[in-house]
Amino acid sequence: MRRLILAATLSLALYSSVGCALPIYSGDPAVRTQELIHTSEDFRNILEEWRRIWFLDQPSHLAPLRVHGGVV
C-alpha cells in the first residue's frame, strides 16, 4: 500500500511538471503561426501599456548634461 501511494505521488509530481495536458496552440502549422503572431503582438502591446501607465512615454524635463551637484 505504501508503494502504491508513493508511486501515485511521484507520478502526480512528474505529470504536473511536464507541462499542460492540453496544448495551448493548434497542431496545424498555419493556424499555430497565426496564434503565435497574435500572442507576440499582445506581449508587445503590454509593454507599451506599461510605459503609458508609468508615464515613461513623456518627454524628459531633466537637463541634457549631467550636472555635479556637490561641492568641488
PyMOL Python script that loads the backbone (N, CA, C, O; Angstrom):
from pymol import cmd

cmd.read_pdbstr("""\
ATOM      1  N   MET A   1       0.827  -1.187   0.000  1.00  0.00           N
ATOM      2  CA  MET A   1       0.000   0.000   0.000  1.00  0.00           C
ATOM      3  C   MET A   1       0.872   1.252   0.000  1.00  0.00           C
ATOM      4  O   MET A   1       0.562   2.247  -0.655  1.00  0.00           O
ATOM      5  N   ARG A   2       1.969   1.177   0.751  1.00  0.00           N
ATOM      6  CA  ARG A   2       2.874   2.314   0.809  1.00  0.00           C
ATOM      7  C   ARG A   2       3.501   2.594  -0.558  1.00  0.00           C
ATOM      8  O   ARG A   2       3.660   3.750  -0.950  1.00  0.00           O
ATOM      9  N   ARG A   3       3.853   1.535  -1.275  1.00  0.00           N
ATOM     10  CA  ARG A   3       4.436   1.687  -2.603  1.00  0.00           C
ATOM     11  C   ARG A   3       3.435   2.283  -3.583  1.00  0.00           C
ATOM     12  O   ARG A   3       3.813   3.082  -4.439  1.00  0.00           O
ATOM     13  N   LEU A   4       2.190   1.912  -3.473  1.00  0.00           N
ATOM     14  CA  LEU A   4       1.152   2.445  -4.352  1.00  0.00           C
ATOM     15  C   LEU A   4       0.966   3.944  -4.125  1.00  0.00           C
ATOM     16  O   LEU A   4       0.854   4.713  -5.080  1.00  0.00           O
ATOM     17  N   ILE A   5       0.934   4.349  -2.874  1.00  0.00           N
ATOM     18  CA  ILE A   5       0.787   5.778  -2.557  1.00  0.00           C
ATOM     19  C   ILE A   5       2.018   6.542  -3.021  1.00  0.00           C
ATOM     20  O   ILE A   5       1.892   7.635  -3.574  1.00  0.00           O
ATOM     21  N   LEU A   6       3.207   5.986  -2.806  1.00  0.00           N
ATOM     22  CA  LEU A   6       4.438   6.618  -3.252  1.00  0.00           C
ATOM     23  C   LEU A   6       4.477   6.740  -4.775  1.00  0.00           C
ATOM     24  O   LEU A   6       4.868   7.782  -5.302  1.00  0.00           O
ATOM     25  N   ALA A   7       4.077   5.694  -5.478  1.00  0.00           N
ATOM     26  CA  ALA A   7       4.054   5.725  -6.943  1.00  0.00           C
ATOM     27  C   ALA A   7       3.040   6.743  -7.454  1.00  0.00           C
ATOM     28  O   ALA A   7       3.307   7.451  -8.425  1.00  0.00           O
ATOM     29  N   ALA A   8       1.889   6.820  -6.813  1.00  0.00           N
ATOM     30  CA  ALA A   8       0.870   7.786  -7.225  1.00  0.00           C
ATOM     31  C   ALA A   8       1.355   9.211  -6.981  1.00  0.00           C
ATOM     32  O   ALA A   8       1.153  10.083  -7.826  1.00  0.00           O
ATOM     33  N   THR A   9       1.985   9.456  -5.853  1.00  0.00           N
ATOM     34  CA  THR A   9       2.514  10.779  -5.547  1.00  0.00           C
ATOM     35  C   THR A   9       3.614  11.167  -6.519  1.00  0.00           C
ATOM     36  O   THR A   9       3.650  12.300  -6.999  1.00  0.00           O
ATOM     37  N   LEU A  10       4.512  10.234  -6.812  1.00  0.00           N
ATOM     38  CA  LEU A  10       5.601  10.504  -7.743  1.00  0.00           C
ATOM     39  C   LEU A  10       5.081  10.759  -9.151  1.00  0.00           C
ATOM     40  O   LEU A  10       5.558  11.669  -9.828  1.00  0.00           O
ATOM     41  N   SER A  11       4.120   9.978  -9.595  1.00  0.00           N
ATOM     42  CA  SER A  11       3.574  10.179 -10.936  1.00  0.00           C
ATOM     43  C   SER A  11       2.810  11.502 -11.027  1.00  0.00           C
ATOM     44  O   SER A  11       2.846  12.168 -12.062  1.00  0.00           O
ATOM     45  N   LEU A  12       2.130  11.879  -9.968  1.00  0.00           N
ATOM     46  CA  LEU A  12       1.426  13.158  -9.951  1.00  0.00           C
ATOM     47  C   LEU A  12       2.421  14.310 -10.008  1.00  0.00           C
ATOM     48  O   LEU A  12       2.185  15.295 -10.707  1.00  0.00           O
ATOM     49  N   ALA A  13       3.527  14.197  -9.282  1.00  0.00           N
ATOM     50  CA  ALA A  13       4.551  15.242  -9.301  1.00  0.00           C
ATOM     51  C   ALA A  13       5.194  15.348 -10.681  1.00  0.00           C
ATOM     52  O   ALA A  13       5.424  16.452 -11.174  1.00  0.00           O
ATOM     53  N   LEU A  14       5.483  14.220 -11.299  1.00  0.00           N
ATOM     54  CA  LEU A  14       6.081  14.249 -12.637  1.00  0.00           C
ATOM     55  C   LEU A  14       5.098  14.758 -13.686  1.00  0.00           C
ATOM     56  O   LEU A  14       5.483  15.487 -14.600  1.00  0.00           O
ATOM     57  N   TYR A  15       3.848  14.382 -13.556  1.00  0.00           N
ATOM     58  CA  TYR A  15       2.832  14.808 -14.514  1.00  0.00           C
ATOM     59  C   TYR A  15       2.607  16.312 -14.442  1.00  0.00           C
ATOM     60  O   TYR A  15       2.378  16.955 -15.467  1.00  0.00           O
ATOM     61  N   SER A  16       2.668  16.878 -13.242  1.00  0.00           N
ATOM     62  CA  SER A  16       2.424  18.311 -13.103  1.00  0.00           C
ATOM     63  C   SER A  16       3.610  19.135 -13.575  1.00  0.00           C
ATOM     64  O   SER A  16       3.432  20.305 -13.915  1.00  0.00           O
ATOM     65  N   SER A  17       4.813  18.574 -13.609  1.00  0.00           N
ATOM     66  CA  SER A  17       5.983  19.339 -14.036  1.00  0.00           C
ATOM     67  C   SER A  17       6.285  19.195 -15.525  1.00  0.00           C
ATOM     68  O   SER A  17       7.150  19.901 -16.043  1.00  0.00           O
ATOM     69  N   VAL A  18       5.603  18.309 -16.212  1.00  0.00           N
ATOM     70  CA  VAL A  18       5.875  18.086 -17.626  1.00  0.00           C
ATOM     71  C   VAL A  18       5.348  19.227 -18.475  1.00  0.00           C
ATOM     72  O   VAL A  18       6.032  19.660 -19.403  1.00  0.00           O
ATOM     73  N   GLY A  19       4.175  19.719 -18.195  1.00  0.00           N
ATOM     74  CA  GLY A  19       3.575  20.793 -18.968  1.00  0.00           C
ATOM     75  C   GLY A  19       2.074  20.664 -18.928  1.00  0.00           C
ATOM     76  O   GLY A  19       1.513  19.922 -18.122  1.00  0.00           O
ATOM     77  N   CYS A  20       1.449  21.383 -19.795  1.00  0.00           N
ATOM     78  CA  CYS A  20      -0.005  21.400 -19.836  1.00  0.00           C
ATOM     79  C   CYS A  20      -0.522  20.114 -20.476  1.00  0.00           C
ATOM     80  O   CYS A  20       0.065  19.612 -21.435  1.00  0.00           O
ATOM     81  N   ALA A  21      -1.608  19.591 -19.948  1.00  0.00           N
ATOM     82  CA  ALA A  21      -2.186  18.373 -20.513  1.00  0.00           C
ATOM     83  C   ALA A  21      -2.827  18.670 -21.871  1.00  0.00           C
ATOM     84  O   ALA A  21      -2.814  17.825 -22.766  1.00  0.00           O
ATOM     85  N   LEU A  22      -3.381  19.860 -22.018  1.00  0.00           N
ATOM     86  CA  LEU A  22      -3.957  20.281 -23.296  1.00  0.00           C
ATOM     87  C   LEU A  22      -3.022  21.306 -23.938  1.00  0.00           C
ATOM     88  O   LEU A  22      -2.612  22.258 -23.275  1.00  0.00           O
ATOM     89  N   PRO A  23      -2.681  21.129 -25.208  1.00  0.00           N
ATOM     90  CA  PRO A  23      -1.771  22.085 -25.845  1.00  0.00           C
ATOM     91  C   PRO A  23      -2.426  23.458 -26.001  1.00  0.00           C
ATOM     92  O   PRO A  23      -3.630  23.559 -26.237  1.00  0.00           O
ATOM     93  N   ILE A  24      -1.628  24.499 -25.869  1.00  0.00           N
ATOM     94  CA  ILE A  24      -2.137  25.857 -25.977  1.00  0.00           C
ATOM     95  C   ILE A  24      -2.389  26.210 -27.441  1.00  0.00           C
ATOM     96  O   ILE A  24      -3.396  26.836 -27.772  1.00  0.00           O
ATOM     97  N   TYR A  25      -1.480  25.808 -28.300  1.00  0.00           N
ATOM     98  CA  TYR A  25      -1.562  26.167 -29.711  1.00  0.00           C
ATOM     99  C   TYR A  25      -2.038  24.989 -30.550  1.00  0.00           C
ATOM    100  O   TYR A  25      -1.959  23.835 -30.128  1.00  0.00           O
ATOM    101  N   SER A  26      -2.522  25.290 -31.717  1.00  0.00           N
ATOM    102  CA  SER A  26      -3.062  24.285 -32.626  1.00  0.00           C
ATOM    103  C   SER A  26      -1.940  23.413 -33.190  1.00  0.00           C
ATOM    104  O   SER A  26      -0.776  23.816 -33.197  1.00  0.00           O
ATOM    105  N   GLY A  27      -2.289  22.236 -33.654  1.00  0.00           N
ATOM    106  CA  GLY A  27      -1.317  21.347 -34.273  1.00  0.00           C
ATOM    107  C   GLY A  27      -1.051  21.696 -35.725  1.00  0.00           C
ATOM    108  O   GLY A  27      -0.023  21.300 -36.275  1.00  0.00           O
ATOM    109  N   ASP A  28      -1.960  22.433 -36.358  1.00  0.00           N
ATOM    110  CA  ASP A  28      -1.780  22.849 -37.751  1.00  0.00           C
ATOM    111  C   ASP A  28      -0.759  23.985 -37.809  1.00  0.00           C
ATOM    112  O   ASP A  28      -0.937  24.997 -37.130  1.00  0.00           O
ATOM    113  N   PRO A  29       0.314  23.844 -38.606  1.00  0.00           N
ATOM    114  CA  PRO A  29       1.363  24.871 -38.622  1.00  0.00           C
ATOM    115  C   PRO A  29       0.868  26.261 -39.043  1.00  0.00           C
ATOM    116  O   PRO A  29       1.338  27.265 -38.509  1.00  0.00           O
ATOM    117  N   ALA A  30      -0.060  26.331 -39.981  1.00  0.00           N
ATOM    118  CA  ALA A  30      -0.551  27.634 -40.435  1.00  0.00           C
ATOM    119  C   ALA A  30      -1.353  28.331 -39.333  1.00  0.00           C
ATOM    120  O   ALA A  30      -1.192  29.529 -39.102  1.00  0.00           O
ATOM    121  N   VAL A  31      -2.202  27.581 -38.667  1.00  0.00           N
ATOM    122  CA  VAL A  31      -3.004  28.156 -37.580  1.00  0.00           C
ATOM    123  C   VAL A  31      -2.104  28.495 -36.394  1.00  0.00           C
ATOM    124  O   VAL A  31      -2.286  29.531 -35.754  1.00  0.00           O
ATOM    125  N   ARG A  32      -1.131  27.626 -36.099  1.00  0.00           N
ATOM    126  CA  ARG A  32      -0.222  27.871 -34.984  1.00  0.00           C
ATOM    127  C   ARG A  32       0.595  29.138 -35.222  1.00  0.00           C
ATOM    128  O   ARG A  32       0.848  29.889 -34.281  1.00  0.00           O
ATOM    129  N   THR A  33       1.011  29.387 -36.462  1.00  0.00           N
ATOM    130  CA  THR A  33       1.748  30.603 -36.785  1.00  0.00           C
ATOM    131  C   THR A  33       0.911  31.837 -36.506  1.00  0.00           C
ATOM    132  O   THR A  33       1.402  32.802 -35.920  1.00  0.00           O
ATOM    133  N   GLN A  34      -0.341  31.816 -36.919  1.00  0.00           N
ATOM    134  CA  GLN A  34      -1.230  32.945 -36.656  1.00  0.00           C
ATOM    135  C   GLN A  34      -1.427  33.153 -35.153  1.00  0.00           C
ATOM    136  O   GLN A  34      -1.436  34.289 -34.681  1.00  0.00           O
ATOM    137  N   GLU A  35      -1.582  32.073 -34.410  1.00  0.00           N
ATOM    138  CA  GLU A  35      -1.762  32.186 -32.957  1.00  0.00           C
ATOM    139  C   GLU A  35      -0.513  32.770 -32.298  1.00  0.00           C
ATOM    140  O   GLU A  35      -0.621  33.604 -31.399  1.00  0.00           O
ATOM    141  N   LEU A  36       0.673  32.338 -32.738  1.00  0.00           N
ATOM    142  CA  LEU A  36       1.917  32.865 -32.175  1.00  0.00           C
ATOM    143  C   LEU A  36       2.102  34.345 -32.506  1.00  0.00           C
ATOM    144  O   LEU A  36       2.594  35.111 -31.677  1.00  0.00           O
ATOM    145  N   ILE A  37       1.711  34.747 -33.712  1.00  0.00           N
ATOM    146  CA  ILE A  37       1.801  36.160 -34.088  1.00  0.00           C
ATOM    147  C   ILE A  37       0.885  36.996 -33.198  1.00  0.00           C
ATOM    148  O   ILE A  37       1.285  38.054 -32.714  1.00  0.00           O
ATOM    149  N   HIS A  38      -0.344  36.523 -32.982  1.00  0.00           N
ATOM    150  CA  HIS A  38      -1.274  37.271 -32.130  1.00  0.00           C
ATOM    151  C   HIS A  38      -0.761  37.338 -30.692  1.00  0.00           C
ATOM    152  O   HIS A  38      -0.905  38.368 -30.033  1.00  0.00           O
ATOM    153  N   THR A  39      -0.169  36.259 -30.204  1.00  0.00           N
ATOM    154  CA  THR A  39       0.362  36.247 -28.845  1.00  0.00           C
ATOM    155  C   THR A  39       1.521  37.226 -28.706  1.00  0.00           C
ATOM    156  O   THR A  39       1.588  37.967 -27.726  1.00  0.00           O
ATOM    157  N   SER A  40       2.434  37.238 -29.677  1.00  0.00           N
ATOM    158  CA  SER A  40       3.573  38.152 -29.585  1.00  0.00           C
ATOM    159  C   SER A  40       3.119  39.603 -29.706  1.00  0.00           C
ATOM    160  O   SER A  40       3.694  40.481 -29.063  1.00  0.00           O
ATOM    161  N   GLU A  41       2.099  39.868 -30.517  1.00  0.00           N
ATOM    162  CA  GLU A  41       1.572  41.226 -30.611  1.00  0.00           C
ATOM    163  C   GLU A  41       0.959  41.653 -29.289  1.00  0.00           C
ATOM    164  O   GLU A  41       1.096  42.810 -28.890  1.00  0.00           O
ATOM    165  N   ASP A  42       0.282  40.734 -28.601  1.00  0.00           N
ATOM    166  CA  ASP A  42      -0.300  41.064 -27.310  1.00  0.00           C
ATOM    167  C   ASP A  42       0.790  41.410 -26.304  1.00  0.00           C
ATOM    168  O   ASP A  42       0.627  42.343 -25.518  1.00  0.00           O
ATOM    169  N   PHE A  43       1.914  40.662 -26.315  1.00  0.00           N
ATOM    170  CA  PHE A  43       3.003  40.954 -25.394  1.00  0.00           C
ATOM    171  C   PHE A  43       3.629  42.304 -25.720  1.00  0.00           C
ATOM    172  O   PHE A  43       4.026  43.030 -24.809  1.00  0.00           O
ATOM    173  N   ARG A  44       3.725  42.649 -26.985  1.00  0.00           N
ATOM    174  CA  ARG A  44       4.271  43.940 -27.370  1.00  0.00           C
ATOM    175  C   ARG A  44       3.354  45.060 -26.886  1.00  0.00           C
ATOM    176  O   ARG A  44       3.831  46.100 -26.432  1.00  0.00           O
ATOM    177  N   ASN A  45       2.052  44.853 -26.979  1.00  0.00           N
ATOM    178  CA  ASN A  45       1.111  45.863 -26.509  1.00  0.00           C
ATOM    179  C   ASN A  45       1.163  46.022 -25.002  1.00  0.00           C
ATOM    180  O   ASN A  45       0.947  47.120 -24.489  1.00  0.00           O
ATOM    181  N   ILE A  46       1.447  44.939 -24.282  1.00  0.00           N
ATOM    182  CA  ILE A  46       1.561  45.028 -22.826  1.00  0.00           C
ATOM    183  C   ILE A  46       2.714  45.940 -22.450  1.00  0.00           C
ATOM    184  O   ILE A  46       2.591  46.730 -21.514  1.00  0.00           O
ATOM    185  N   LEU A  47       3.836  45.850 -23.160  1.00  0.00           N
ATOM    186  CA  LEU A  47       4.989  46.702 -22.872  1.00  0.00           C
ATOM    187  C   LEU A  47       4.652  48.169 -23.099  1.00  0.00           C
ATOM    188  O   LEU A  47       5.015  49.017 -22.283  1.00  0.00           O
ATOM    189  N   GLU A  48       3.966  48.483 -24.189  1.00  0.00           N
ATOM    190  CA  GLU A  48       3.573  49.865 -24.457  1.00  0.00           C
ATOM    191  C   GLU A  48       2.574  50.362 -23.424  1.00  0.00           C
ATOM    192  O   GLU A  48       2.625  51.523 -23.019  1.00  0.00           O
ATOM    193  N   GLU A  49       1.673  49.499 -22.998  1.00  0.00           N
ATOM    194  CA  GLU A  49       0.698  49.886 -21.979  1.00  0.00           C
ATOM    195  C   GLU A  49       1.402  50.174 -20.651  1.00  0.00           C
ATOM    196  O   GLU A  49       1.036  51.115 -19.947  1.00  0.00           O
ATOM    197  N   TRP A  50       2.402  49.375 -20.312  1.00  0.00           N
ATOM    198  CA  TRP A  50       3.166  49.585 -19.089  1.00  0.00           C
ATOM    199  C   TRP A  50       3.884  50.940 -19.143  1.00  0.00           C
ATOM    200  O   TRP A  50       3.898  51.672 -18.153  1.00  0.00           O
ATOM    201  N   ARG A  51       4.472  51.270 -20.282  1.00  0.00           N
ATOM    202  CA  ARG A  51       5.146  52.564 -20.428  1.00  0.00           C
ATOM    203  C   ARG A  51       4.151  53.707 -20.302  1.00  0.00           C
ATOM    204  O   ARG A  51       4.479  54.748 -19.734  1.00  0.00           O
ATOM    205  N   ARG A  52       2.950  53.530 -20.819  1.00  0.00           N
ATOM    206  CA  ARG A  52       1.946  54.584 -20.752  1.00  0.00           C
ATOM    207  C   ARG A  52       1.441  54.760 -19.321  1.00  0.00           C
ATOM    208  O   ARG A  52       1.224  55.890 -18.882  1.00  0.00           O
ATOM    209  N   ILE A  53       1.252  53.661 -18.586  1.00  0.00           N
ATOM    210  CA  ILE A  53       0.750  53.734 -17.212  1.00  0.00           C
ATOM    211  C   ILE A  53       1.743  54.460 -16.319  1.00  0.00           C
ATOM    212  O   ILE A  53       1.345  55.288 -15.500  1.00  0.00           O
ATOM    213  N   TRP A  54       3.033  54.160 -16.464  1.00  0.00           N
ATOM    214  CA  TRP A  54       4.048  54.772 -15.603  1.00  0.00           C
ATOM    215  C   TRP A  54       4.596  56.066 -16.190  1.00  0.00           C
ATOM    216  O   TRP A  54       5.600  56.584 -15.701  1.00  0.00           O
ATOM    217  N   PHE A  55       3.957  56.598 -17.227  1.00  0.00           N
ATOM    218  CA  PHE A  55       4.334  57.867 -17.862  1.00  0.00           C
ATOM    219  C   PHE A  55       5.776  57.858 -18.359  1.00  0.00           C
ATOM    220  O   PHE A  55       6.455  58.884 -18.303  1.00  0.00           O
ATOM    221  N   LEU A  56       6.242  56.734 -18.836  1.00  0.00           N
ATOM    222  CA  LEU A  56       7.600  56.653 -19.375  1.00  0.00           C
ATOM    223  C   LEU A  56       7.668  57.154 -20.806  1.00  0.00           C
ATOM    224  O   LEU A  56       8.759  57.348 -21.343  1.00  0.00           O
ATOM    225  N   ASP A  57       6.518  57.365 -21.431  1.00  0.00           N
ATOM    226  CA  ASP A  57       6.498  57.836 -22.803  1.00  0.00           C
ATOM    227  C   ASP A  57       6.460  59.364 -22.888  1.00  0.00           C
ATOM    228  O   ASP A  57       6.363  59.921 -23.982  1.00  0.00           O
ATOM    229  N   GLN A  58       6.536  60.046 -21.734  1.00  0.00           N
ATOM    230  CA  GLN A  58       6.510  61.502 -21.702  1.00  0.00           C
ATOM    231  C   GLN A  58       7.919  62.047 -21.941  1.00  0.00           C
ATOM    232  O   GLN A  58       8.901  61.357 -21.668  1.00  0.00           O
ATOM    233  N   PRO A  59       8.025  63.272 -22.444  1.00  0.00           N
ATOM    234  CA  PRO A  59       9.367  63.848 -22.632  1.00  0.00           C
ATOM    235  C   PRO A  59      10.033  64.111 -21.285  1.00  0.00           C
ATOM    236  O   PRO A  59       9.365  64.428 -20.300  1.00  0.00           O
ATOM    237  N   SER A  60      11.339  63.977 -21.254  1.00  0.00           N
ATOM    238  CA  SER A  60      12.093  64.195 -20.031  1.00  0.00           C
ATOM    239  C   SER A  60      12.350  65.686 -19.842  1.00  0.00           C
ATOM    240  O   SER A  60      12.675  66.389 -20.799  1.00  0.00           O
ATOM    241  N   HIS A  61      12.206  66.164 -18.621  1.00  0.00           N
ATOM    242  CA  HIS A  61      12.464  67.565 -18.314  1.00  0.00           C
ATOM    243  C   HIS A  61      13.799  67.734 -17.601  1.00  0.00           C
ATOM    244  O   HIS A  61      14.090  68.802 -17.063  1.00  0.00           O
ATOM    245  N   LEU A  62      14.596  66.694 -17.598  1.00  0.00           N
ATOM    246  CA  LEU A  62      15.909  66.771 -16.978  1.00  0.00           C
ATOM    247  C   LEU A  62      16.885  67.476 -17.897  1.00  0.00           C
ATOM    248  O   LEU A  62      16.660  67.556 -19.105  1.00  0.00           O
ATOM    249  N   ALA A  63      17.960  67.983 -17.335  1.00  0.00           N
ATOM    250  CA  ALA A  63      18.982  68.645 -18.143  1.00  0.00           C
ATOM    251  C   ALA A  63      19.644  67.621 -19.056  1.00  0.00           C
ATOM    252  O   ALA A  63      19.871  66.483 -18.643  1.00  0.00           O
ATOM    253  N   PRO A  64      19.957  68.008 -20.288  1.00  0.00           N
ATOM    254  CA  PRO A  64      20.590  67.042 -21.196  1.00  0.00           C
ATOM    255  C   PRO A  64      22.003  66.667 -20.766  1.00  0.00           C
ATOM    256  O   PRO A  64      22.496  65.604 -21.144  1.00  0.00           O
ATOM    257  N   LEU A  65      22.676  67.532 -19.969  1.00  0.00           N
ATOM    258  CA  LEU A  65      24.023  67.236 -19.489  1.00  0.00           C
ATOM    259  C   LEU A  65      23.954  66.931 -18.002  1.00  0.00           C
ATOM    260  O   LEU A  65      23.143  67.509 -17.278  1.00  0.00           O
ATOM    261  N   ARG A  66      24.799  66.031 -17.554  1.00  0.00           N
ATOM    262  CA  ARG A  66      24.845  65.733 -16.124  1.00  0.00           C
ATOM    263  C   ARG A  66      25.544  66.883 -15.403  1.00  0.00           C
ATOM    264  O   ARG A  66      26.597  67.355 -15.831  1.00  0.00           O
ATOM    265  N   VAL A  67      24.949  67.315 -14.319  1.00  0.00           N
ATOM    266  CA  VAL A  67      25.481  68.427 -13.549  1.00  0.00           C
ATOM    267  C   VAL A  67      25.943  67.887 -12.206  1.00  0.00           C
ATOM    268  O   VAL A  67      25.213  67.146 -11.548  1.00  0.00           O
ATOM    269  N   HIS A  68      27.153  68.255 -11.795  1.00  0.00           N
ATOM    270  CA  HIS A  68      27.671  67.829 -10.495  1.00  0.00           C
ATOM    271  C   HIS A  68      27.011  68.696  -9.437  1.00  0.00           C
ATOM    272  O   HIS A  68      27.160  69.917  -9.474  1.00  0.00           O
ATOM    273  N   GLY A  69      26.289  68.107  -8.500  1.00  0.00           N
ATOM    274  CA  GLY A  69      25.547  68.876  -7.509  1.00  0.00           C
ATOM    275  C   GLY A  69      26.303  69.069  -6.202  1.00  0.00           C
ATOM    276  O   GLY A  69      25.815  69.766  -5.312  1.00  0.00           O
ATOM    277  N   GLY A  70      27.463  68.478  -6.067  1.00  0.00           N
ATOM    278  CA  GLY A  70      28.193  68.586  -4.811  1.00  0.00           C
ATOM    279  C   GLY A  70      29.166  69.754  -4.814  1.00  0.00           C
ATOM    280  O   GLY A  70      29.336  70.444  -5.819  1.00  0.00           O
ATOM    281  N   VAL A  71      29.791  69.955  -3.680  1.00  0.00           N
ATOM    282  CA  VAL A  71      30.799  70.997  -3.560  1.00  0.00           C
ATOM    283  C   VAL A  71      32.105  70.429  -4.054  1.00  0.00           C
ATOM    284  O   VAL A  71      32.513  69.335  -3.662  1.00  0.00           O
ATOM    285  N   VAL A  72      32.766  71.191  -4.929  1.00  0.00           N
ATOM    286  CA  VAL A  72      34.014  70.723  -5.520  1.00  0.00           C
ATOM    287  C   VAL A  72      35.195  71.230  -4.746  1.00  0.00           C
ATOM    288  O   VAL A  72      36.337  70.935  -5.099  1.00  0.00           O
TER     289      VAL A  72
END
""", "prot")
cmd.dss("prot")
cmd.show_as("cartoon", "prot")
cmd.util.cbc("prot")
cmd.orient("prot")
